[in-house]
Amino acid sequence: MPPTPSLPRSRRRFLSAGGALAAASLMPAVRQARATESWPARPVRFIVPFPPGGPVDTTARAFTQKLGEAWQQTTLVDNRAGAGGMVGAALAAKEPADGYTLFVGSIHHAVHPALQPKMAYDIERDFEPVSFAAMFPVFLVAHPSVPARNVRELIALAKSGNGLSFGSSGNGGGTHLAGELFNMHAGIKLQHIPYKGSAPAMNDLLGGQVQLMFADAPSALQHIRSGRIKVLGVASRQRSAMLPEMPTIAESGLPEYEAYSWAALFAPARTPAAVLDRINADFNTALRDAAVRQRLLTAGAEADPGSRQQMRERLRGELRKWAQVVKVAGIQAD
């Protein structure tokens, strides 16, 4: 047989270099795959952009313990409050995209883009959605002196020129926007009275200084149950497990109306998809745990699990809806 021709030395060097280059190009992917397989190999931090003890913080602490058990790792809640949740969000957006720092956002982060033209982060560009965590039902409540017994009677009363006012936790906050959305759907104009927090707004409602409030469950439930205020409707599309006998506003003549507060789990953008899928699966398992669900209910929240894609679509819907409300109502940041 004739001898096998040998490649020129330059050609052999080229092929060798090409093979080395190909192997080198594969190394980041290999390292990422190995890191994904071993995740979590150390504690996982959850940045909560609000103070300890609030609804979002309480929600985070309800599920982080369960996740720590599933991952056999320490889970840390890191409260970074300020600027209505923007300080913690800006910090979380700059964290490494490795699954070891997660962010617990809220409805505030769907409203800020419409109110704050210049922010240090973009909730869609700088974060990956993991899952909604909890929904905080909002109740339309009234001082006992208000003669309306339900949503229809309230709308009729407002259209008669009664001069009704509603208090909120602050200008541009979730409870303010719920009221402005109600105005839009009902074709009325309830006067907005902003307060510095839910507690002072509720105090003035109890005292009759304002007649109405779109209040979240933690603020309202104890006063509803004591009879100091009355509830006229539930703002979320479904009835609340906390007051199952109470009709929704959508059931009461405004079929397109829906408003609620929420908390959701995010990760920094470019976190590996496999890690995000693992977090989503374990997170949803935690939210379906009976003890976690009861802990959330006690805190005035309802577990709200779902897929990453469902969260992405819902977040986009929230951004569009509240941007429209801010524009139509002419709301400006303080």
HELIX and SHEET records of a PDB file:
HELIX    1   1 ARG A    9  SER A   38  1                                  30    
HELIX    2   2 PRO A   55  TRP A   71  1                                  17    
HELIX    3   3 ALA A   83  GLY A   85  5                                   3    
HELIX    4   4 MET A   86  ALA A   93  1                                   8    
HELIX    5   5 HIS A  108  LEU A  115  1                                   8    
HELIX    6   6 VAL A  151  LYS A  159  1                                   9    
HELIX    7   7 GLY A  174  ALA A  186  1                                  13    
HELIX    8   8 SER A  198  GLY A  207  1                                  10    
HELIX    9   9 ALA A  217  SER A  226  1                                  10    
HELIX   10  10 ALA A  250  SER A  252  5                                   3    
HELIX   11  11 ALA A  273  LEU A  287  1                                  15    
HELIX   12  12 ALA A  290  THR A  298  1                                   9    
HELIX   13  13 ARG A  308  ALA A  329  1                                  22    
SHEET    1   A 6 THR A  75  ASN A  79  0                                        
SHEET    2   A 6 VAL A  44  VAL A  48  1                                        
SHEET    3   A 6 THR A 101  SER A 106  1                                        
SHEET    4   A 6 SER A 261  PRO A 268 -1                                        
SHEET    5   A 6 PHE A 127  PHE A 136 -1                                        
SHEET    6   A 6 GLU A 302  ALA A 303 -1                                        
SHEET    1   B 5 GLN A 191  PRO A 194  0                                        
SHEET    2   B 5 SER A 165  SER A 168  1                                        
SHEET    3   B 5 LEU A 212  ASP A 216  1                                        
SHEET    4   B 5 VAL A 138  ALA A 142 -1                                        
SHEET    5   B 5 LYS A 230  VAL A 234 -1                                        
END                                                                             
